């Protein structure tokens, strides 16, 4: 019996890999956009008072109204901004690899969303830690200064679980996260399952758009955190079921299992070992199981589908 189960599992894996390879072959037939990142980060600090008007005309979306020119001139000379620029120059001596990654990403976007225009891509330096890489149909903004590596001295004093995401490998996942905004139906309620599935859809979009990115980067986990989630999947699921959390709308649940946090809150001794946002990761596994068992559902229909329908038809079983 066990032998039959193993053979069946291998057959499912083979069919799944074959379909993925066929899809990637079709994507490869689409001409990959040539991406040349516009270096606002370099132009800004070279501009000075004389070059500022031209810079504002070229990048109007980076100069919000209501700020006098003196604000921007002061930023050009600000000691901390200059340190951010120096560290960005050191970490990213060129953007060749990032341009290749962006080209591949936009090629995948063209396959799944052929109606969308190809945006230009602009790099910058900022001291605003609230806004990571941003995708819009017109422009993709990449703040290089927020991807210097978690050990960069300029991040001292920030929360460790936050700066874990300040790695170069998070640039493309963050762009994919921004791309997903507005393309996934928002949760119809505040039940934990609805939130799990919403973020599971977002992570699944990353499977499609940045397939070469490691899973731990897609969800902004360390390798060790991803290994912990995989090793404890069955126990996490048992906890959610035993505590009847899936259809619970307790307002404390998002903070415990969905929102960014140093760890998830089971109220057990193992809490400190767990990564935050474990509910997002579990939602990802449910969504992957649904896709595995419902391969012919169009992407747009799936992204609009409610959480209960996905869960009921996912045949999800945690790996043991």
C-alpha positions in Angstrom: 0.0 0.0 0.0 2.8 2.4 1.0 4.6 1.6 -2.3 1.5 2.5 -4.3 1.2 5.8 -2.4 4.8 6.6 -3.2 4.4 5.8 -6.9 1.2 7.9 -7.1 3.0 10.8 -5.4 5.9 10.6 -7.8 3.4 10.5 -10.7 1.6 13.6 -9.5 5.0 15.4 -9.1 6.0 14.3 -12.6 2.8 15.6 -14.2 3.1 18.9 -12.3 6.7 19.4 -13.3 5.8 18.6 -16.9 3.0 21.2 -16.9 5.3 23.8 -15.3 8.0 23.1 -17.9 5.4 23.5 -20.7 4.3 26.8 -19.4 7.8 28.1 -19.0 8.5 27.0 -22.7 5.5 29.1 -23.8 6.7 32.1 -21.7 10.2 31.8 -23.3 8.6 32.3 -26.7 7.5 35.8 -25.7 10.1 38.4 -26.5 11.7 39.5 -23.2 11.6 43.2 -22.7 15.0 44.9 -22.7 15.3 46.6 -19.3 17.6 49.5 -18.7 17.2 50.8 -15.2 17.1 54.6 -15.0 19.6 55.7 -12.3 17.7 58.4 -10.4 19.9 57.5 -7.4 23.0 58.7 -9.3 21.4 61.6 -11.1 19.9 63.1 -7.9 23.1 63.6 -6.0 24.9 65.0 -9.1 22.2 67.5 -10.0 22.8 70.4 -7.6 20.7 73.6 -7.8 21.3 74.0 -11.6 20.3 70.5 -12.5 17.2 70.3 -10.2 14.6 71.7 -12.7 15.6 69.2 -15.4 15.5 66.4 -12.9 12.0 67.4 -11.6 10.8 67.5 -15.2 12.2 64.0 -15.9 10.9 62.4 -12.7 7.9 64.4 -11.6 6.4 61.5 -9.7 9.5 61.6 -7.3 8.9 65.3 -6.4 5.6 65.6 -4.6 4.0 69.0 -4.8 4.2 71.3 -1.7 8.0 71.0 -1.2 10.2 73.9 -1.9 13.4 73.3 -3.9 15.4 73.8 -0.7 14.0 70.5 0.6 15.6 68.6 -2.2 18.8 70.6 -2.2 19.2 69.8 1.5 18.6 66.1 0.8 21.4 66.2 -1.7 23.8 67.3 1.1 22.2 65.4 4.0 25.0 63.3 5.7 22.7 60.3 6.2 21.4 60.3 2.7 25.0 60.5 1.4 25.9 57.5 3.6 22.9 55.6 2.1 24.1 56.5 -1.4 27.7 55.3 -0.6 26.4 52.0 0.8 24.1 51.6 -2.2 27.0 52.2 -4.6 29.1 49.7 -2.8 26.3 47.0 -2.7 25.2 47.6 -6.3 28.2 48.6 -8.4 26.0 47.9 -11.4 22.4 46.7 -11.9 23.1 44.2 -14.7 21.7 41.2 -12.7 18.7 43.2 -11.6 17.9 44.3 -15.1 18.0 40.6 -16.2 15.7 39.7 -13.3 13.3 42.5 -14.2 13.3 41.4 -17.9 12.3 37.9 -16.9 9.7 39.2 -14.5 8.1 41.4 -17.1 8.2 38.6 -19.6 6.2 36.5 -17.2 3.8 39.4 -16.6 3.2 39.6 -20.4 2.2 35.9 -20.5 -0.3 36.1 -17.6 -1.4 39.7 -18.2 -0.9 40.5 -21.9 -3.0 43.6 -21.8 -0.6 45.4 -19.4 1.9 48.0 -20.6 5.6 47.5 -19.9 6.7 50.0 -17.3 10.0 51.7 -17.1 12.2 50.9 -14.1 13.9 53.5 -11.9 16.3 53.1 -9.0 16.6 55.5 -6.1 18.0 56.1 -2.6 15.6 57.0 0.2 15.6 57.3 4.0 11.9 56.2 4.1 11.7 52.6 5.4 8.0 52.4 5.0 7.9 52.0 1.2 9.8 49.1 -0.4 10.0 48.4 -4.2 6.8 49.6 -6.0 5.2 48.4 -9.2 2.8 50.5 -11.2 1.8 50.1 -14.9 3.9 53.1 -15.7 7.0 52.8 -13.5 8.7 50.4 -11.1 10.6 52.1 -8.3 13.4 50.3 -6.6 14.8 52.0 -3.4 18.3 50.3 -3.4 19.0 51.7 0.0 16.4 49.4 1.5 18.2 46.3 0.2 21.8 46.7 1.5 21.7 43.5 3.5 20.5 42.9 7.0 23.9 43.4 8.5 24.5 46.8 7.1 25.5 49.3 9.8 23.0 51.9 8.6 20.1 49.6 9.8 21.3 49.5 13.4 18.5 50.2 15.8 15.7 48.8 13.5 13.8 45.7 14.4 15.7 42.5 13.4 12.6 40.8 12.0 12.1 43.8 9.7 15.7 44.2 8.5 15.7 40.5 7.7 13.8 41.6 4.6 16.4 44.3 3.6 18.3 41.9 1.5 19.0 42.2 -2.3 17.2 38.9 -2.8 14.0 40.6 -1.6 13.8 43.1 -4.4 12.0 40.9 -6.9 9.6 39.4 -4.3 8.7 42.9 -3.2 8.0 44.0 -6.7 5.8 41.0 -7.2 4.0 41.8 -4.0 3.3 45.3 -5.2 2.2 43.9 -8.6 -0.3 41.6 -6.9 -2.1 44.5 -5.2 -5.5 45.0 -6.8 -5.3 41.8 -8.8 -6.5 39.5 -5.9 -10.0 39.7 -4.6 -9.9 41.1 -1.0 -11.1 38.9 1.8 -14.9 38.9 2.1 -14.6 38.7 5.9 -12.1 38.7 8.7 -12.0 35.0 9.3 -8.4 33.6 9.6 -8.9 31.3 6.7 -9.9 34.2 4.4 -6.7 36.1 5.4 -4.6 33.0 4.9 -6.0 32.3 1.4 -5.6 36.0 0.4 -1.9 35.9 1.2 -1.6 32.4 -0.2 -2.8 33.7 -3.5 -0.2 36.5 -3.4 2.5 34.0 -2.8 1.2 31.8 -5.6 1.5 34.7 -8.0 5.1 34.8 -7.0 5.4 31.1 -8.0 4.2 32.2 -11.4 6.0 35.4 -11.9 9.4 34.8 -10.3 9.6 31.0 -10.4 13.4 30.9 -10.1 13.3 32.8 -6.8 13.7 30.5 -3.7 10.6 29.9 -1.6 12.2 31.5 1.5 12.7 34.7 -0.4 9.2 34.7 -1.8 7.9 34.9 1.7 10.8 36.8 3.2 11.9 34.0 5.5 15.4 32.8 6.2 16.3 29.3 5.1 16.0 28.2 8.7 12.6 29.7 9.1 11.3 28.0 6.0 12.7 24.7 7.2 11.0 25.2 10.5 7.6 25.8 8.8 8.0 22.7 6.6 9.1 20.5 9.5 6.1 21.6 11.6 3.4 21.9 9.0 1.4 19.0 10.4 1.6 20.3 14.0 0.6 23.9 12.9 -2.4 22.6 11.0 -3.4 20.4 14.0 -3.3 23.5 16.2 -5.4 25.5 13.9 -8.0 22.7 13.7 -8.0 21.8 17.4 -8.4 25.5 18.4 -11.1 26.0 15.7 -9.3 29.0 14.3 -10.0 28.8 10.6 -13.5 30.4 10.7 -12.7 32.5 13.7 -12.8 36.3 13.3 -11.1 37.2 16.5 -9.3 40.5 15.8 -6.2 39.3 17.6 -5.6 36.5 15.1 -4.0 38.6 12.3 -1.4 39.9 14.8 -0.7 36.3 15.9 -0.5 34.6 12.5 -0.7 37.0 9.6 0.9 40.4 10.2 4.7 41.0 10.2 6.1 40.0 13.6 9.3 38.4 15.1 7.4 35.1 15.6 4.0 33.6 15.5 2.0 33.4 18.7 0.7 29.9 19.5 1.1 30.7 23.2 3.4 27.7 23.5 7.0 27.2 24.3 7.9 26.9 20.7 6.7 30.4 19.8 10.3 31.9 19.8 11.4 29.2 17.3 8.6 30.0 14.8 8.7 32.6 12.1 6.1 35.4 12.0 3.3 35.3 9.4 2.9 31.5 9.6 -0.7 31.9 8.6 0.4 33.3 5.2 2.7 30.3 4.7 -0.1 27.9 5.5 -2.4 29.7 3.1 0.2 29.3 0.5 0.3 25.5 1.0 -3.5 25.3 0.7 -3.5 27.4 -2.5 -0.8 25.2 -4.0 -2.8 22.1 -3.1 -5.9 23.7 -4.8 -4.0 24.4 -8.0 -2.5 21.0 -8.0 -6.1 19.5 -7.9 -7.8 22.0 -10.1 -5.3 22.7 -12.9 -7.7 24.0 -15.5 -9.1 26.9 -13.5 -8.2 30.2 -15.2 -5.9 32.4 -13.2 -8.3 35.4 -13.1 -11.1 33.2 -11.9 -9.0 31.7 -9.2 -7.8 35.0 -7.9 -11.4 36.2 -7.6 -12.5 33.0 -5.9 -13.6 33.0 -2.2 -11.5 31.3 0.5 -14.0 28.6 1.4 -14.4 27.4 -2.1 -10.7 27.2 -2.5 -10.2 25.4 0.8 -13.1 23.0 0.2 -11.7 22.0 -3.1 -8.0 22.0 -2.2 -7.8 18.5 -0.8 -5.2 20.0 1.4 -3.3 17.6 3.7 -0.2 18.8 5.6 3.0 16.9 4.9 4.1 14.7 7.8 
